[in-house]
Amino acid sequence: MVSEVNKLIFNTLITSGGVLLPEVGTIFIERKPATALSKKRISAPRYELSFSSHRSATSIVDSIQQATNISEKEALDIYGRWLDKVSIDGVVTIEGVGVLHNKSFVADSTILSQLNPLNSAVIEVVTKKNRVALYLALLLLIPTIIAGVKYFVLPNDNEQENEIVAEISETEVVPQPEQIVTPIVEEVDIVTEEVELIEPVIEQIIQEPEPEVIDDWRENSDIRHWAVIGSYSTEENVNRAIATLEKQHPYLKFSSFKLGSMYAVSPFGSTDREACEEFVSNYSDDFKQIWIHTPKRYKE
């Protein structure tokens, strides 16, 4: 019974962002921004668990009632017996979630790894003054280099040609490969032939490519990693949630699978975990509580 309630607390936190434990308080997910540890070290933004005595959230009693289809009184009885077993000398230990002692909560590494699938690295910032000085010197030398190239490389035999080249440089006109041939040839007949040959090439370049067909990830028969955005207690609820999500995100394909006693909703799955991590990174703004689920049989 204890492990089942622990799992329900874990799932409620992941799907709802917070869980209320009656007579104890609320554990909730909080996003921590990037923090400067020193002048050369920065911690990346991450999700953490916090505790509050007054914050509102989904009650674990409601989660027990929905998952088991029992009355509120029976759910309260289960919660009371669970609290008696996990509370020792004022310390509440929730396996897979964390430990609460005197309103101080320490999160378990298991749930933190689910909330931060890409990890939270410390970025080392290294500044080199001599490199900055070199970049500034190169920027100052660029005008001199350009002037030298114009003076020594461009031909000076014919002043009229130099004026034309200078005019082109000032207006920054970049001729197309077909246009370079036209002014050099003086014979009218040859120019006409060149134009006739160039026209069909230009028409082929402007043609728009056919749109790329995106495969349906759900057709993969060997999915080992799922990006999960929520879980529901009944098939009716999960089907209703998928119908709503498909209207909100018509460019994604949603599916569901059994996760313990719940039904999990997934917008993407893959054999490759890196593909799931890339999807989570790309859609973290659309789904705030997205995380990756990998069954034990596929974990290394």
C-alpha positions in Angstrom: 0.0 0.0 0.0 2.8 2.4 0.9 4.6 2.0 -2.5 1.3 2.5 -4.4 0.6 5.8 -2.6 4.2 6.9 -3.2 3.8 6.3 -6.9 0.5 8.3 -6.9 2.3 11.2 -5.3 5.1 11.0 -7.9 2.6 10.9 -10.8 0.4 13.7 -9.4 3.5 15.9 -9.0 4.6 15.2 -12.6 1.2 15.7 -14.2 -0.3 18.5 -12.0 2.9 20.3 -10.8 2.0 19.9 -7.1 0.4 17.6 -4.6 -1.3 18.4 -1.3 -0.7 16.1 1.7 -3.5 16.8 4.2 -2.2 17.9 7.7 1.3 18.0 6.2 1.5 20.6 3.4 2.1 20.9 -0.3 5.0 19.7 -2.4 5.2 21.5 -5.7 7.5 21.9 -8.8 9.4 25.2 -9.1 11.5 26.4 -12.0 14.9 27.8 -10.9 16.5 30.2 -13.4 20.2 30.2 -14.3 22.3 31.3 -11.4 25.7 32.9 -11.4 27.8 30.9 -8.9 30.9 33.0 -9.5 32.3 35.2 -12.3 33.3 32.2 -14.3 30.6 29.6 -13.3 26.9 29.6 -14.1 24.4 26.9 -13.2 21.8 26.1 -16.0 18.1 26.6 -15.3 16.3 23.6 -13.8 13.2 22.3 -12.1 13.2 21.6 -8.4 10.8 20.5 -5.7 9.7 22.9 -2.9 7.5 22.7 0.1 4.7 25.1 1.4 2.4 24.9 4.3 -0.4 26.9 2.7 -0.1 26.5 -1.1 -3.1 24.9 -2.9 -2.7 21.9 -5.2 -4.3 18.6 -6.2 -5.0 16.5 -3.0 -3.4 13.1 -2.8 -6.8 11.9 -1.3 -8.5 12.9 -4.6 -5.7 11.0 -6.6 -6.3 7.9 -4.5 -10.0 8.1 -5.0 -9.7 8.5 -8.8 -7.2 5.7 -9.2 -9.1 3.2 -7.1 -12.8 4.3 -7.6 -13.5 4.2 -3.9 -15.3 6.7 -1.6 -13.7 9.8 -0.1 -13.9 8.2 3.4 -12.0 5.1 2.2 -9.4 7.2 0.4 -8.8 9.3 3.6 -8.4 6.0 5.6 -5.8 4.8 3.1 -4.0 8.1 3.3 -4.0 8.1 7.1 -2.5 4.6 7.3 0.1 5.5 4.7 1.1 8.7 6.7 1.5 6.6 9.9 3.9 4.2 8.2 6.1 6.8 6.4 6.3 9.3 9.4 9.0 8.5 11.9 9.9 11.0 14.6 8.4 13.9 12.6 10.3 12.9 9.4 8.1 12.0 6.4 10.0 9.8 3.8 8.4 9.4 0.4 10.4 6.9 -1.7 11.1 8.3 -5.2 10.0 11.8 -4.2 12.0 13.0 -1.2 12.2 13.5 2.6 10.3 16.2 4.6 11.6 17.2 8.0 10.5 20.3 10.0 9.1 22.0 6.8 12.4 21.4 5.1 12.1 19.2 1.9 15.0 17.4 0.2 14.0 16.0 -3.2 14.9 12.4 -4.3 17.3 12.1 -7.3 14.8 9.9 -9.1 12.1 12.6 -9.6 14.8 15.3 -10.3 16.1 13.2 -13.2 12.6 13.0 -14.6 12.1 16.8 -14.2 15.4 17.6 -15.8 16.0 14.9 -18.5 18.8 17.0 -20.1 20.6 17.4 -16.7 21.6 20.7 -15.1 25.2 21.4 -15.9 27.5 24.1 -14.5 28.8 26.2 -17.4 32.4 27.4 -17.1 32.9 30.9 -18.6 36.5 31.6 -19.6 37.5 35.1 -20.7 40.8 35.9 -22.3 41.7 39.6 -22.6 44.4 38.9 -25.1 41.9 37.3 -27.5 39.6 40.3 -27.2 42.5 42.6 -28.0 43.3 40.5 -31.1 39.7 40.7 -32.4 39.7 44.5 -32.0 43.0 44.8 -33.9 41.7 42.6 -36.7 38.6 44.8 -37.0 40.7 48.0 -37.2 42.9 46.4 -39.9 39.9 45.3 -42.2 39.5 48.8 -43.9 43.3 48.9 -44.6 43.3 45.4 -46.1 40.3 46.2 -48.4 41.9 49.4 -49.6 45.2 47.5 -50.4 43.3 44.9 -52.4 41.5 47.5 -54.5 44.8 49.3 -55.2 47.2 46.5 -56.0 44.9 43.7 -57.4 42.4 45.6 -59.6 43.9 46.6 -63.1 45.0 50.2 -63.7 45.6 50.2 -67.5 42.3 51.6 -68.4 40.9 54.5 -66.2 37.4 54.0 -67.6 37.4 50.3 -66.5 38.6 51.3 -63.0 35.8 53.9 -62.7 33.2 51.1 -63.6 34.8 48.7 -61.0 34.7 51.4 -58.3 31.1 52.2 -59.1 30.1 48.6 -58.8 32.0 48.3 -55.5 30.3 51.3 -54.0 26.8 50.2 -54.8 27.7 46.6 -53.7 26.0 44.9 -56.7 26.7 41.2 -56.8 26.2 40.0 -60.4 24.7 36.6 -61.1 26.9 34.1 -62.9 24.7 34.5 -66.1 25.0 38.3 -66.0 28.9 38.3 -65.9 29.0 36.9 -69.5 26.7 39.5 -71.1 28.8 42.8 -70.8 32.0 41.1 -72.0 30.6 39.9 -75.3 30.2 42.8 -77.8 28.5 40.9 -80.7 24.7 41.2 -80.6 24.1 37.8 -82.1 26.1 36.0 -79.4 24.4 37.9 -76.6 21.0 36.9 -78.0 22.0 33.3 -78.0 23.3 33.5 -74.4 20.0 35.0 -73.2 18.0 32.2 -74.9 20.1 29.6 -73.1 19.9 31.3 -69.7 16.1 31.7 -69.5 15.1 28.0 -69.0 17.8 27.6 -66.3 16.3 30.5 -64.2 12.8 29.0 -64.5 14.1 25.7 -63.0 15.8 27.5 -60.1 12.6 29.4 -59.0 10.5 26.1 -58.9 9.5 25.3 -55.3 10.4 21.9 -53.9 7.7 19.4 -53.1 6.8 19.4 -49.3 8.5 16.7 -47.3 6.2 14.0 -45.9 6.6 13.5 -42.1 6.4 9.9 -40.9 4.1 8.9 -38.0 6.2 7.9 -35.0 3.3 5.7 -33.8 4.0 3.3 -36.6 7.3 2.3 -35.0 6.9 -1.2 -33.5 10.0 -0.9 -31.2 9.5 2.2 -29.2 11.6 2.2 -26.0 11.4 5.8 -24.8 8.3 8.0 -24.5 7.9 11.7 -24.0 5.1 12.0 -21.4 3.0 15.1 -20.9 0.4 13.8 -18.5 -1.4 10.7 -17.1 -5.1 9.9 -16.4 -6.9 7.4 -14.3 -9.5 6.1 -16.9 -9.5 5.4 -20.6 -12.4 7.9 -21.1 -10.3 10.7 -19.6 -7.2 10.0 -21.6 -9.2 9.8 -24.9 -10.9 13.1 -24.1 -7.5 14.7 -23.3 -6.0 13.4 -26.6 -8.9 14.8 -28.6 -8.4 18.2 -27.0 -4.6 18.1 -27.5 -5.0 17.2 -31.2 -7.1 20.4 -31.7 -4.6 22.5 -29.9 -1.5 21.0 -31.6 -2.6 19.7 -35.0 1.0 19.3 -36.2 1.7 16.6 -33.5 0.5 13.0 -33.2 -0.6 11.8 -29.7 -0.9 8.3 -28.3 -1.4 6.7 -24.9 0.0 3.7 -23.0 -0.5 2.0 -19.7 1.8 3.4 -16.9 1.2 1.5 -13.7 -2.5 2.1 -12.7 -2.7 5.2 -14.9 -2.9 6.0 -18.7 0.0 8.2 -19.9 -0.3 10.6 -22.9 2.6 10.9 -25.2 3.2 13.2 -28.2 6.4 11.3 -29.3 8.2 8.0 -28.9 11.4 6.6 -30.3 13.9 3.7 -30.1 16.6 6.3 -29.6 16.6 8.2 -26.2 18.5 11.1 -27.8 15.6 11.7 -30.2 13.2 11.9 -27.2 15.6 14.3 -25.5 15.7 16.5 -28.6 11.8 16.5 -28.8 11.6 17.4 -25.1 14.0 20.3 -25.6 12.1 21.6 -28.6 8.6 21.4 -27.0 9.4 22.3 -23.4 7.6 25.7 -23.9 4.4 24.0 -25.1 4.4 21.3 -22.4 5.8 22.6 -19.1 5.8 19.2 -17.3 7.1 17.0 -20.2 9.4 14.2 -19.2 10.9 11.0 -20.6 9.6 7.5 -19.5 11.8 4.5 -20.2 10.6 1.0 -19.0 13.0 -0.9 -16.7 13.5 -3.6 -19.3 15.1 -1.0 -21.7 17.3 0.8 -19.1 21.0 0.0 -19.2 
